[in-house]
């Protein structure tokens, strides 16, 4: 995979993860934040986003899931070789995707 393709995949994954955090967590509220982290090792590039936790007053707590319509985490799954999430109900959620490097 060429460097330009890796950069394109990484930016698309980062965009989808940040968009999900803004849409589905308290990160989308005014003055709230999220954390984006890129880590490179010899053979992997990891893209990680941690949100600000659920929106206050949210009656239904949900976790990241891949839907069949092809956007969001479905797109992350198609662009990465692996993705997962970590978190607990009512707390911030971290979603990580990995791209193999040549």
C-alpha positions as CSV (number, residue, x, y, z in Angstrom):
1,X,0.0,0.0,0.0
2,X,1.4,3.4,-1.0
3,X,1.9,6.2,1.5
4,X,-0.8,8.3,-0.1
5,X,-3.4,5.4,0.2
6,X,-2.4,4.9,3.9
7,X,-2.8,8.6,4.6
8,X,-6.2,8.6,2.8
9,X,-7.4,5.6,4.8
10,X,-6.2,7.1,8.1
11,X,-7.9,10.4,7.5
12,X,-11.2,8.7,6.4
13,X,-11.1,6.5,9.5
14,X,-10.3,9.4,11.8
15,X,-13.2,11.4,10.3
16,X,-15.7,8.6,10.7
17,X,-14.7,7.9,14.3
18,X,-14.8,11.6,15.2
19,X,-18.2,12.0,13.4
20,X,-19.6,9.0,15.4
21,X,-18.3,10.5,18.7
22,X,-20.0,13.9,17.9
23,X,-23.3,12.2,16.8
24,X,-23.6,9.6,19.5
25,X,-22.1,11.0,22.6
26,X,-21.8,14.1,24.8
27,X,-18.7,15.1,22.6
28,X,-21.2,16.8,20.2
29,X,-22.4,19.3,22.8
30,X,-21.0,22.8,22.9
31,X,-17.7,23.1,24.8
32,X,-17.3,19.3,24.9
33,X,-14.3,17.5,23.5
34,X,-13.0,14.2,22.2
35,X,-9.5,12.8,22.0
36,X,-7.9,11.7,18.7
37,X,-4.7,9.7,18.9
38,X,-2.5,8.3,16.1
39,X,0.1,5.7,17.0
40,X,2.6,4.2,14.6
41,X,4.6,1.1,15.2
42,X,6.7,-0.8,12.7
43,X,3.8,-2.6,11.0
44,X,0.7,-0.8,12.3
45,X,-1.0,2.6,12.4
46,X,-3.6,2.8,15.1
47,X,-6.3,5.5,15.0
48,X,-8.1,6.0,18.4
49,X,-11.0,8.3,19.4
50,X,-12.3,8.6,22.9
51,X,-15.6,10.4,23.4
52,X,-16.9,12.5,26.3
53,X,-19.4,9.8,27.5
54,X,-23.1,9.7,27.0
55,X,-25.3,12.8,26.7
56,X,-26.7,13.8,30.1
57,X,-30.2,12.5,30.5
58,X,-29.8,9.9,27.8
59,X,-32.3,7.1,28.6
60,X,-30.8,4.5,26.3
61,X,-27.0,3.8,26.6
62,X,-25.6,2.2,23.5
63,X,-22.2,0.9,22.5
64,X,-20.5,1.1,19.1
65,X,-22.0,-1.3,16.5
66,X,-21.5,-1.8,12.8
67,X,-24.7,-1.2,10.8
68,X,-25.3,-2.5,7.3
69,X,-25.9,0.9,5.7
70,X,-22.2,1.3,5.0
71,X,-21.4,4.5,6.9
72,X,-19.8,5.1,10.2
73,X,-18.3,1.9,11.7
74,X,-19.1,-0.1,8.6
75,X,-16.8,2.2,6.7
76,X,-14.2,2.0,9.4
77,X,-14.4,-1.8,9.1
78,X,-13.9,-1.7,5.3
79,X,-10.9,0.7,5.6
80,X,-9.1,-1.1,8.4
81,X,-8.0,-4.6,9.0
82,X,-9.2,-4.5,12.6
83,X,-11.3,-2.3,14.9
84,X,-12.7,-2.6,18.4
85,X,-14.0,-0.5,21.3
86,X,-13.6,-0.3,25.0
87,X,-15.8,1.4,27.6
88,X,-18.6,0.9,30.1
89,X,-22.3,2.1,30.2
90,X,-22.4,5.7,31.3
91,X,-18.7,6.4,30.7
92,X,-16.5,7.5,27.8
93,X,-16.1,5.0,25.0
94,X,-12.8,4.5,23.1
95,X,-12.9,3.2,19.5
96,X,-9.7,2.0,17.8
97,X,-9.0,1.0,14.2
98,X,-5.7,-0.4,12.8
99,X,-4.2,-0.2,9.4
100,X,-1.3,-2.5,8.3
101,X,1.8,-0.7,7.1
102,X,4.1,-2.1,4.4
